[in-house]
């Protein structure tokens, strides 16, 4: 967990966190897990979201919960998988919503959302590591403290960022966000279990672009 793994713009926010007892304990835990087990994503990709999306470019935050825990899926961006990996069900549902929300959106044949990240979409999971094939195995070890502090820091240090909080877990983070300065969009999670209860038709992507446009920021090109 070294600062060369994220863009320098995040340093003032992230560096002090790793001096805290909670994050020192987390670092020890993750290192021990890697010695005894396969852990996703690979060490060099844990902070990929913060490498691809500098703080000064930040426009949108999409919050997930855990990295994918099957082989080859997790690469440090929430909801995203590398090209050549099957598109996960939640991302298929996100694409389905995009195809009705954004005129001309074409559903791609891959699940790599790097193009969003480089435009200023922080694809953040609340937990940044997971033991292979063991969903939730790194929850409540310190990552949630880290990502809560990141969300609060973004809220404090920036203006007019769109936060997309999907599902009850993500929606609980709304208390960390100053909604006088930022836009918070909430809905059910895009997973197959809940997508028909309000994700479809929620139009988060066009709403985000309308908000960015109204505040003089470039819109996101959602096509990947």
N, C-alpha and C positions, 0 to 999 in steps of 0.2 A: 504494500500500500504506500506508494511513493508519489511525490508530487509531479514527477515526469509523466505520470499516466493521465493527467488531466490538464486542460488549458490553464495557463497562468492566471487568467482572469478570475478563476475560482479560488485562487490561493488564499486570499484574505478570509474567505468563508470556510474553506475546507481545512486548511493547515492547522488552525487552532483546535479543531475538533479532534484531531488525532493526538493531541496532547492531553486529552481528557481520560480519566480512568476507564470510562465506559468503552471508548474506542480502542484504548490500549488492550483491554480485555478481549474485545472483538477481534483485533488483529491476531492476538495469541490463539484464539479459538479457530479462526479461519486457517492459519498456518498449520495448526495441528490436524485439522480436517484434511488439508491437502496432503499431508504426509501419510494419512491412513486411508484416504478415500479419493475418488475422483470428484472434483468440485467444478461446477459450472458457474459463470463462464470461465474460460482460461484467465489466469492471473492478469495478463496484460490487457484484458478487455473489461475488467470489472468496472472501471471508470470511463468506459468508452463514451457514454452519453455526455460527460463533462469535457471530453476531449473534442468531440465533434460540434458541440454547441457552446461557444464562448458566452460568458454571462452578458456581455454588452450586446450580443446579437439576439438575446432571448426574447421570443415572442409568445410561445405557447408551451405549457407543461402538460404532458399526458402521463398520468400516474398509474402504474401497474402495481402488482403486489409482489410476486416472486419471479425470478428468472425461470424460463423453461428448464425442466429437469431431465429431458431425454437427450441422447447423444446428438451433438452437432447443432442444437437449436439456439442456445443462449449465446449472444454476442454483445451483451452490454447495453442493449436498447429495449425498453419495454415494448411488448407486443410484436417485435421484429424478429425475423430469423434470416440467416444467410441465404443467398441464392442457392438453389439446388436442394433445399430442405422443404419438405411439404408445408404448405401454408396452414398454420394452426386454425382451429375452428373460430376462435374469437376474432382473429384477424380477417378471416373470410367474411364474418359478419360486419366488421368495420368497413371492408371494401364494399359490401352490399349497400351499406348506408351511404357511403361516398358516391356510389353510382346513382343514387336518387337525389343526393344533396348538392353535388357539384356538377353543373352542366358539362357534359363531354368527358367526365371521368371514365376511363377504361380500366376494368379490373385486370391487374397485372397477373403474370404467370409465376410470380415469386413473392416472397414476403419480406424483402429487405427494405427497411424504412430509413436507410441512411440519408436519402435525399431530403427527407423531412428534417432530420437532425442538423444537416448543414445549412438549412434555411432558418434555423432558430427554434425548432421544436425539441424541447428537452424530453426525451423518452425515458422517464425515471421509474424504476421499480423501488418500492419501499424497502425491500430486502435485496441486496445486490449480489448475493451468492446463494448457492443451494448445493446440497450433496446430490450426486447423480441418482436419478430414479427415486428420490425421496422428497416429494413436494413438501414445502414448508419447513424443511429440516434446519434452516438457518434463521428462522423467525425467533424473535425475542432474545437475540444474542447481542443486540446493540445497533443493528442496522437501522431499526425504526427511529431510534434517537438521532442517528446521523441524518436520515432523510427528512425528519421533522425539522431539524435545524436548518437544512438546506431550503425547505419550503418557506420557513419563517424568514430566512436571509434574503431569498428572492423577493418576498413580499415587502421587506423593509428597504431593500437597496434599488429596486426597479419600479417602474410605473407601467401600467397598461399592458400587463401580461395576461393571457387567457389561460386559466387552469381548467382542464377537462378531468372531472372526477367521476368515474364510472363505477357504480356498485357501492354498497354500504361502507366497505372498508375505506375506499378512497374518499368518499363523501365526508367521513369523520375528520379529514384533514382541512376542511373548509374553515375551521376555527383558527387555523394558523395564518390565514390569508386576510389582508386588509381589503375588504370588498369595496371600499371607497376609491381605491387606487387600481383595482384589478377586476377582471371579469371571471366569475366562477360559473362554469357550466356543469350541471350534474344530470345524471340519468342512471338507469340500471346498467349493469355490466353487459358488455357485448357477448358474453358466453352463450352457448346454445341454451343453457338453463333459464336465462332471463331476457334474452334479446327481444322477445316479442312483448315484453311487459313495459316497453317504453324507450328502448334504445333506437329501434327503427322509427324513423320520423322525427327524431330529436334534433336533427340538422346542426350538430355541433360545429362542423367544419365551415359551413357558410356563415354561421353566427360569429365564429372566430374571425373570419376574414372581414366581415362587416365592422366588427369592433376595431380591428387593427387599422382598417381604412379610415374609420372615423377619428382615430388618434394619430393619423399621419405616418403609420408604419406600413411597410410593404406587406402585401398579402402573402399567404403561403400557397405555393403551387402544390396541391395535394397529389397530383399524379406521380406515381413512382414507377 
